[in-house]
Amino acid sequence: MAAKREGTPIWADAMFSDIEGAKNFYGDVLGWTFGESSSEFGNYTQAYANDKAAAAVVPPMPGQEGQSQWCLYFATSDVDATAARIRENGGEILMEPMAVGEFGSMCLAREPSGAVFGLWQAGTHEGFEAPMDEPGAYCWGEVFTREPEKPDAFFPAVFGYGVKQMEDDAVNFRLYTMGDDMVLGRMQMTEDFPYDLPPWINLYFGVDNCDDAVARATKQGGILRFGPMTSPFGRFAALTDPQGANFSVIDVTTTEGDMPKMTDVS
């Protein structure tokens, strides 16, 4: 597999106090199967979509019990150099770069407005195997923030992204791009969001049918936050799983309306 470009979403994982509960929930909602837990690496357990690596679940580190949230990792060819750029541009390193056996090297960071993300320098583990158009696979991510000017300056400075603004007076939304490729979205949080909800990067996972996935999620104890809604990008819904992690599901084959106009601001 060719190395992913610097700044490309490469992997996702989440901490759960109840790993078996997380496996049951996401196995039902997204159709994931799970590998054996790796006791050498904190019982890290990989999830598969159609037998291809899609994400992972892991028990929380001491002191972080009950703080479930998905984390999106971005590709880097030099985790130390990227961590330095993060600091130089106002970000915070939460976990210093560290090797994970022969699998690769990682780092956890927070962008200036507060959203947490990771870096992954691939070794034998090259990240997502499941293609983005396959049900159960990661297919999109969006930074939700109340201070959009901060990630808008930070991510392009760290990863060299281009930036496009959606032409819509009702929504402050931008795309971070690499050439013609869309890499990440940025959405300004409005007063409709709970005041105590911190900024985060929302992950979208593909499903065959959005409404069916929502029904499975709510039956399993998940909470529907928004949708289902059909858009030019697909029919999607925002959910919170039973342990408090936010995520979205999207059926990219069911679309409605014209693609929004985007203006290059990079």
N, C-alpha and C positions, 0 to 999 in steps of 0.2 A: 504494500500500500504506500502510495506517495505521501511524503510528509505534508501535513496540513499547514497552510500559510499562517504566519504570525497573526494572532488576533481572531482566528477562526474558532467558533465554538467547537470544542473537541470532546467534552465529557460532562456528565452530570451525576451528582450523588446527593444523598440526604441522610441525616442522622435521625434515627427513630429509637425511642426507648423500648418500644414493643416491635422487634424485628419481625416476628411471626405475623403480627397484626398487619404490618406494612406489606409483607409478602402476600397475605391473603387479599388485602384491599387492591393493590396494584395488579396482582395476578388476575383478579376478577375484572377490574375496570379496563386495564390496558392489554390484557392477555399475556402478561409477562410470565416467563418461567425463571427459575433461579438456580444458580450454581451452588456449590458447597461454600460454606463460610470459611474464610481464611483466618485461622486463629493467629497466625504469625503477624497479620496486619489488622488486628483489632476486630476480627470477625467481619471483615469487609465481605459483602455478599453481592455478586454481580447478577444483574437482571438481563434477560434475553428476550428479544422480539423475533419470533421465527428463527430461533437458534443463533441470532446475531446480537453481540453485546450492545445494550441500549442504555444502561445506567447502573447504579449500584445503591444499596442501602447499607448502613453501618450503625452500630450502637453509638450513643453519644459519648463524647469524652467526659471525664469527671468534671462536674460542675455545670454541665450543659444539658442535663436531663430535662426533658420536656420542652426543648427548643427546636422542634423539627422545622426544617426549611430546606428546599432544594437549592443546590449551589451549582452554578454553571461555570465550567472551566474553559479558559481560552488557551489556544495553542501558543507555545513559545519555543524557540530553538535555543534560548539561553535564559533560564528562569532567573538567574541572578541579575542579568542585565535588565530584564523587564521589571523585576522588583525595584531596581534602582530608578527606572523611569517612573514607576508608580509613585515613589516617594517624591521625586523631583516635581511631579505635577499635582501635589497636594493629596495623594492617596495615603492610606495607612496599611502597613503590613501587619496582619493579624497572626500569621504563622510563617516564620521564616522559611525560605527555600530548604527543602529536605528531599533526600533520595528515598524512594519507596522500592527497595530492593532493585531488581533489574527491570522493573516495570516502567520506571521513569522518575521524574522529580516534580514536586508540587510546591505550591505556595498559596496561602489564602490572604486576601486583601479586601479593603473597603474603599470604594470611590468617594470623593469628597462630599457627596450629598447623603451617603450612608448605606448604599447597596453593597452587599458582600458578594465577592466572586472569587474564582480560583484561577491559577495558572497550571498548565500541565506541559512539561517537556517530555515528550514520549520516548520511552525505551522500547521494551518488548510489548508494552500495552499502548496501542496506537489510537485509543479513544473509541468513539462510536463506530460500530460495524454496521448497524442497521441503517439502511438508507432513509433519508428524511421523508420520503413519500410512502414509507411502509408503516402500516398500523402498529402502534406501540413504540415507534421511534421518536426521539426528539426531533422537532421540526422548526422551532422558532423560539426566540427569547426577546423579552422587552424589559428595559429598565423603567420601573415605576418610581417617580420621584416628585417631590414638591419644589425642588430647586433645579429645574432643567438646565440652567446655564452651567451648572457644575459638571454633570456628566458630558454635556455637549462640548466642553473644553477639554475634559480629562481623557475620554476614550480616544478621540482622534490624536491627541498628543502622545498617548502611550502606544497605540497600535497603528497609527497612520490611516485611520478611516477617513473616507469622504463622508459628507453629511448632506442629506436632503430633507427639506421641510415640507410636510403635507399642507396643501392649500385648503385649509378648513378653519374658519374663524371660531368654530365651536370646540375644536380639539387641538391641543398643542402636542403634535406628534412628529418625531423625526426618525429617519432611517440612517443608520451608520452602514457604510458600504465599502466594498473593496472592488474597484473597477465597476463592472456592471452587476456585481453580486451583492445582494442584500445580506448583511451579517447580523444585525441586531437592531431592535426598535427602542425608542425612548418615548415614554408617555408621561405627561405631566399629570400628577394626581390632583383631583379636584376636591371640593368640599364634600362630595359624595362618599369619599373614602373615610373610614374611621380615623379620628384625629390621632389615635395612638398607634396606628399601623405604620411601621417604619418602612423606608424605601427598600425595594428588593428587585431582583431580576426574576420575572415571571417566566416559567418554562411552559411551552406548549408541546403536548404529545399527540401524535396522530391517532385517529380512530376511524373505523369504518363508518360508524353512524354516531353522530354527536348526541342525539337524544337518547339512544340506547345506552351510551356510555354514562351519561348523566343519571339515568335511571339506576344503573348498576352502582354508581358511586353513592347516591343518596340512600339506596337500600342498605349499603354497607356502613352507613353512618357518616358519609361525607356531607358537606354543606354546599349548596349551590349559591354562588355569590352573584353571578351575572349570566344571562342568556338562558337557553341557547339562542344565538342570533346568527343570521346568515349575512355574510359580507362578501365583498369581491375576492377575499382571500380564502374563504371557506366558512362553514358553519361551526361556531365555536361556543364554548361556555367556560366560565371561571369557577373553580371549585376550591374548597379547603378539605383536606383529608381528615380522618378521625383524630389524628395526632397533631393537627394544626398547621400542616404544610400546605401552602398555596400552590396551585398549578392550574393549567388550562388544558382542555382537550379540543381538538379541531379535526373536522372532516374536510380536507382540502378539495375533495371532488364535488362538494355541494357549494356553489357560489351564487351570488346575486349582486347585480349592480355593476357599474363601471369602476375600474381601478382609479383611485384618487390621483389627482395631479400632484406631482412632487417638484419642488424647486431646489436646484443645487445651491447650497449655501456654504460649501467647503472652499 
